Amino acid sequence: MKIEDIYQLYTKHFLVDTDTRTIRKNTIFFALKGDNFNGNAFAIEALNQGASYAIVDEEKYNNHTNIILVDDVLETLQKLSKHHRRVLNIPIIGLTGSNGKTTTKELINAVLSTTYKTTATKGNLNNHIGVPLTLLSMTPKTEIGIVEMGANHKKEIAFLCTICEPDFGYITNFGKAHLEGFGGIEGVIEGKSELYTYLKEHHKVAFINPQDVLQVEKTNNIQTIPFKKDLQFIAVNPFVKLSYHSNIIQSNLIGKYNYTNIAIACTIGLHFKVSDTAIKNGIEDYTPENNRSQIIKKTDNKIILDAYNANPSSMKAALENFDEIKEANKTVILGDMFELGNTSLEEHQNIVDVVEGLHFNNCFFVGENFYQTKTKHLLFKTFEELLSHLKNNPLRHQSILIKGSRGMRLERLLDCIS
């Protein structure tokens, strides 16, 4: 069956699913395969649960009139999303970067959705499967699309751009993330800049932070829209406050590093003629979730939970910001950073050295990588060891920063901190 024919089936309800555990009625089920699962085997189950059609790529599962056999399910999903993007013909904002992608995407959506019908990437569904699903979640009512694109190796952003075909692009920053896959910081810069390459080749527009030398350098021959000059940082204690025109915006975001994330959301809002009042409301109404710089108040302690992800760049920024916050008693709990390749021990030691130069009452490091570093502070090889220590030596009257890579799952500490 041709993509155009599958598209006609899709447009009946504009629904696509890939997981029978969350199947929706009248959806089209795409039987994706992974290392430990074969979606083809669940095609009949998807139909029984209410799917209108199931797309499979193995002949032995083509055993129902509403099952469609294709050469490759994933490739079909990607082609269908690209076709849908072209039919919609709406402005698409493509977003990537080493740190702050998801927060920036949420802020842009918060601002634009005050005025337009928007559809944005849900969570961090930003890979070769997530980007197509984001596009296919858009309907004819969608006026602007916001697509987050993630990558851990070169050529990935270039490929994702061929699917979502962004009209506008923004790279949050170039940092020390996924160093193992990219082969070092130069590889990160090259890989993320694939978005700029697409924008240049297709005569599209890049939003940039004019204070970021690399962004300016890499967009030398591209049409750019810089941050608005009247966006001014005011303070952070602990939330970022800024001004533009005659408005004061009090955000719910921690850390001076979030100023640029807010600034781009404001800039994009102004470009799309969102009113000053609507921009202010959009920013102020946004509250981070999912362990991203959340403030959690306990009986005895206040916690800044930033346990969604971590890399050397974001870790350093979070520590320096926490150091500047005016609190009497401060504790940091840091978990391992992953995907750093052969620079892992060096990067973990660098973070330890940063901590040594700052002003915290207590410092705890947990994970096999941090455990190999040299420090005067406490090291724990496993989460369980740290957990036991905190239960036996409870923290009292502290402001606590908890940060680590997703795989460390440091949010589990919340139950033992009162």
C-alpha positions in Angstrom: 0.0 0.0 0.0 1.3 3.5 -0.9 2.0 6.1 1.7 -0.8 8.2 0.1 -3.3 5.4 0.7 -2.2 4.9 4.3 -2.5 8.6 4.8 -6.1 8.6 3.7 -6.8 6.0 6.4 -4.9 8.1 9.0 -6.8 11.3 8.2 -10.1 9.7 9.3 -9.1 10.2 12.9 -5.5 11.6 13.0 -4.4 8.9 15.5 -1.3 6.8 15.6 -0.1 4.4 18.4 2.9 2.1 18.9 2.1 0.6 22.3 -0.9 -1.7 22.9 -0.8 -0.7 26.6 -2.0 2.8 25.7 -4.0 2.0 22.5 -6.7 4.4 21.5 -9.9 3.7 19.7 -9.8 4.2 15.9 -6.0 4.6 15.9 -3.6 3.1 13.5 -1.2 0.7 15.3 2.4 0.7 14.0 4.1 -2.6 15.0 7.6 -1.3 15.7 10.4 -3.7 16.7 13.1 -3.3 19.2 15.9 -5.4 20.7 13.6 -7.1 23.2 10.2 -6.9 21.5 8.4 -7.4 18.2 5.3 -5.2 17.7 4.1 -7.5 14.9 3.1 -10.0 17.5 0.7 -7.5 19.0 -1.1 -6.5 15.8 -4.2 -8.6 16.5 -4.3 -7.4 20.1 -4.2 -3.8 18.9 -7.2 -4.4 16.6 -9.1 -6.2 19.4 -8.5 -3.1 21.7 -10.0 -0.7 19.2 -7.4 0.1 16.6 -8.8 0.6 13.1 -5.7 -0.8 11.4 -2.3 -2.3 12.2 0.8 -1.9 10.1 3.2 -4.9 10.1 6.3 -5.9 8.2 6.3 -9.7 8.7 4.2 -11.8 6.4 3.2 -14.3 9.1 1.3 -11.6 11.0 -0.6 -10.4 7.9 -3.7 -12.4 8.9 -6.5 -9.9 9.2 -8.3 -7.7 6.7 -7.4 -4.6 8.7 -3.7 -5.5 8.9 -1.5 -3.7 6.3 1.8 -5.4 5.3 4.7 -3.0 4.5 8.4 -3.5 3.9 9.5 -1.7 7.0 7.1 -0.3 9.8 9.5 2.3 11.1 10.3 3.6 7.6 6.6 3.8 6.9 5.9 5.7 10.1 8.6 8.2 9.1 7.4 8.6 5.6 3.8 9.1 6.7 4.8 11.8 9.2 6.9 13.6 6.5 3.9 13.4 4.1 1.6 14.8 6.8 4.0 17.6 7.6 3.9 18.7 4.0 0.1 18.5 3.8 -0.3 20.6 6.9 2.1 23.2 5.5 2.4 25.1 8.8 5.4 26.8 10.5 7.6 24.2 12.3 10.1 25.3 14.9 12.9 22.7 15.2 14.9 22.7 18.5 18.0 20.9 19.6 21.1 21.5 21.8 23.1 19.9 24.6 21.1 21.3 27.6 17.7 22.7 28.2 15.9 21.4 25.1 12.8 20.2 26.8 12.5 23.2 29.1 13.0 25.6 26.2 10.4 23.6 24.1 7.9 23.8 26.9 8.5 27.6 27.3 8.1 28.2 23.6 4.9 26.2 23.6 3.6 28.0 26.7 4.1 31.4 25.0 2.8 30.5 21.5 -0.2 28.5 22.9 -1.6 31.7 24.4 -2.4 32.9 20.9 -2.2 29.9 18.6 -3.3 26.3 18.4 0.1 24.6 18.9 1.4 21.0 19.0 4.7 20.3 20.7 6.8 17.3 21.4 5.5 15.5 24.4 8.2 14.8 27.1 11.4 14.0 25.4 10.0 12.0 22.4 12.7 13.5 20.3 14.4 10.7 18.3 13.8 8.8 15.0 10.5 7.5 16.5 9.5 10.4 18.7 9.8 13.1 15.9 7.4 11.2 13.5 5.0 10.6 16.4 5.1 14.4 17.2 4.3 15.3 13.6 1.5 12.8 13.5 0.0 14.2 16.7 -0.7 17.4 14.8 -4.1 17.9 13.2 -5.5 20.3 10.7 -6.3 22.6 13.7 -2.6 22.9 14.5 -1.3 26.3 13.6 2.3 26.1 14.7 4.4 22.9 15.5 7.3 22.8 17.9 9.6 19.8 17.4 12.4 18.8 19.8 15.2 16.8 18.2 17.7 14.9 20.3 20.9 13.1 19.2 23.8 11.2 20.6 25.8 10.8 17.4 26.5 12.7 14.2 24.0 12.7 11.2 21.1 12.1 13.6 19.9 15.8 13.6 20.4 15.9 9.8 18.1 12.9 9.4 15.5 14.3 11.8 15.5 17.5 9.8 14.6 15.7 6.6 11.5 14.4 8.4 10.2 17.5 10.2 11.5 20.0 7.6 11.7 23.0 10.1 11.1 26.5 8.9 12.8 27.9 12.0 15.5 26.4 14.2 17.2 27.0 17.5 20.1 25.4 19.2 20.1 25.9 23.0 23.8 25.5 23.4 26.8 23.3 22.6 27.8 21.4 25.7 29.5 18.2 27.0 26.6 15.8 26.5 26.8 12.4 24.8 30.5 12.8 24.3 31.0 9.1 23.8 28.6 9.0 20.8 29.8 12.2 19.3 33.5 11.5 19.9 34.2 14.7 21.9 33.0 18.3 22.1 34.0 19.0 18.5 31.7 16.2 17.4 28.9 17.6 19.5 29.3 21.0 17.8 29.4 19.4 14.4 26.4 17.2 15.1 24.1 19.8 16.6 25.1 22.3 13.8 23.5 19.9 11.3 20.3 21.9 12.1 22.0 25.1 10.9 23.2 23.2 7.7 19.6 22.3 7.0 18.3 25.8 7.6 21.0 27.3 5.3 20.4 24.8 2.5 16.7 25.4 2.5 16.8 29.2 3.1 15.1 29.0 6.5 15.6 31.0 9.6 17.7 30.5 12.8 16.9 32.0 16.2 20.1 32.7 18.0 21.6 34.0 21.3 23.9 36.8 20.2 26.0 36.3 23.3 26.9 32.8 22.2 30.0 33.1 20.0 29.5 29.6 18.5 25.9 30.3 17.5 26.9 33.6 15.9 29.8 31.9 14.1 27.9 28.9 12.8 25.0 31.0 11.5 27.2 33.5 9.5 25.5 32.7 6.2 22.0 32.1 7.5 19.1 34.4 8.1 18.9 34.9 11.8 16.7 36.4 14.4 18.6 37.3 17.6 17.2 37.7 21.1 15.4 40.9 21.5 17.8 43.6 22.9 15.3 44.8 25.5 15.2 41.4 27.2 17.1 42.0 30.4 18.1 39.6 33.2 17.2 41.0 36.6 17.9 38.4 39.3 17.6 34.8 40.4 16.9 33.8 44.0 16.0 31.2 43.4 13.7 31.9 40.4 14.7 33.8 37.3 13.3 37.3 37.0 13.7 39.4 33.8 12.2 42.4 32.1 11.3 43.4 28.5 9.6 46.5 27.4 7.8 47.7 30.6 7.0 44.2 31.8 8.6 42.3 34.7 8.4 38.5 34.3 8.7 36.4 37.4 9.3 32.8 36.2 9.1 29.5 38.1 12.4 28.4 36.8 15.6 28.0 38.9 19.0 29.0 37.7 20.4 31.9 35.8 21.1 29.5 32.9 17.3 29.4 32.3 17.4 33.1 31.4 18.4 32.2 27.8 15.6 29.6 27.6 13.1 32.2 28.7 14.6 34.8 26.4 14.2 32.6 23.3 10.6 31.9 24.1 9.9 35.6 24.4 11.8 36.3 21.2 9.8 33.7 19.3 6.6 34.9 20.8 7.3 38.5 19.6 8.3 37.2 16.1 4.9 35.5 15.9 3.2 38.7 17.2 2.1 37.3 20.5 1.2 40.3 22.8 3.4 41.4 25.6 0.8 40.4 28.2 0.3 37.0 26.7 4.1 36.4 26.7 4.3 37.4 30.3 1.3 35.1 31.2 2.7 32.2 29.3 6.1 32.3 31.0 4.7 32.9 34.5 2.1 30.1 34.2 4.7 27.5 33.2 6.0 25.3 36.1 8.6 22.6 35.4 7.7 19.0 36.1 9.3 15.5 35.8 12.3 16.1 38.1 13.4 19.2 36.1 14.6 21.9 38.6 11.5 21.4 40.8 11.4 23.0 44.2 10.0 20.6 46.8 9.4 21.8 50.3 9.6 19.2 53.1 9.1 19.6 56.8 12.8 20.2 57.6 14.4 20.8 54.2 13.9 22.4 50.8 14.9 20.4 47.8 15.9 21.5 44.3 15.3 18.3 42.3 17.1 18.3 39.0 17.4 14.6 38.5 16.1 14.2 35.0 19.5 14.3 33.3 23.0 15.6 33.8 26.2 16.2 31.8 29.4 18.2 32.7 28.0 21.4 31.3 24.6 21.3 33.0 26.1 20.0 36.2 28.6 22.9 36.4 25.9 25.5 35.7 23.6 24.0 38.3 26.3 24.0 41.0 27.4 27.6 40.3 23.8 28.8 40.3 23.1 26.9 43.6 26.2 28.5 45.1 24.8 32.0 44.3 21.4 31.3 46.0 21.1 33.1 49.3 20.5 30.2 51.7 22.2 29.6 55.1 22.7 25.9 54.8 23.3 24.2 51.5 23.8 20.5 50.6 24.6 19.0 47.2 23.9 15.4 46.3 25.4 14.5 42.9 25.0 11.3 40.9 27.0 9.9 38.0 26.9 11.4 34.5 26.7 8.9 31.7 27.8 8.6 28.0 31.1 10.4 28.5 33.3 7.7 27.0 37.0 7.7 27.9 36.7 11.2 29.4 34.4 10.0 32.1 36.8 9.9 35.0 38.3 13.3 34.0 34.9 14.9 33.7 33.7 13.6 37.1 36.9 14.8 38.7 36.4 18.2 37.1 32.9 18.4 38.8 34.4 17.4 42.1 37.0 20.2 41.7 34.2 22.7 41.0 32.4 21.6 44.2 35.6 22.0 46.2 35.8 25.6 45.1 32.3 26.5 46.1 30.5 27.0 49.5 28.3 24.1 50.5 27.8 22.6 54.0 27.5 19.0 52.8 28.5 17.3 49.6 27.6 13.7 48.7 28.7 12.0 45.5 27.2 8.7 44.4 27.9 6.3 41.6 30.8 4.2 40.3 32.3 7.1 38.4 32.2 9.6 41.2 33.5 6.9 43.5 36.8 6.8 41.6 37.4 10.6 42.2 39.5 12.2 44.8 37.8 14.5 47.3 37.5 15.4 50.9 33.7 14.8 50.7 31.7 11.6 51.1 31.7 9.1 48.2 29.2 6.3 47.8 29.6 3.6 45.2 25.9 2.7 45.1 22.6 4.4 45.6 21.8 2.0 48.4 24.9 3.0 50.4 23.9 6.7 50.1 20.4 5.9 51.1 21.5 4.1 54.2 23.8 7.0 55.2 21.0 9.6 54.8 18.6 7.4 56.9 21.2 7.1 59.7 22.3 10.7 59.4 19.2 12.7 58.4 19.6 16.2 56.9 18.1 19.0 58.9 17.2 22.6 57.9 19.1 22.4 54.5 18.5 23.6 51.0 19.4 20.6 49.0 20.4 20.3 45.3 19.9 16.8 43.9 21.3 16.3 40.4 22.4 13.3 38.3 21.8 11.4 35.1 18.4 9.8 34.5 19.8 6.3 35.1 20.8 7.2 38.6 17.1 7.9 39.5 18.0 10.2 42.4 14.4 11.2 42.9 14.2 8.0 45.0 15.9 10.0 47.7 12.8 12.1 48.3 11.2 9.5 50.5 14.1 9.6 53.0 14.5 13.4 53.3 12.0 14.9 55.6 
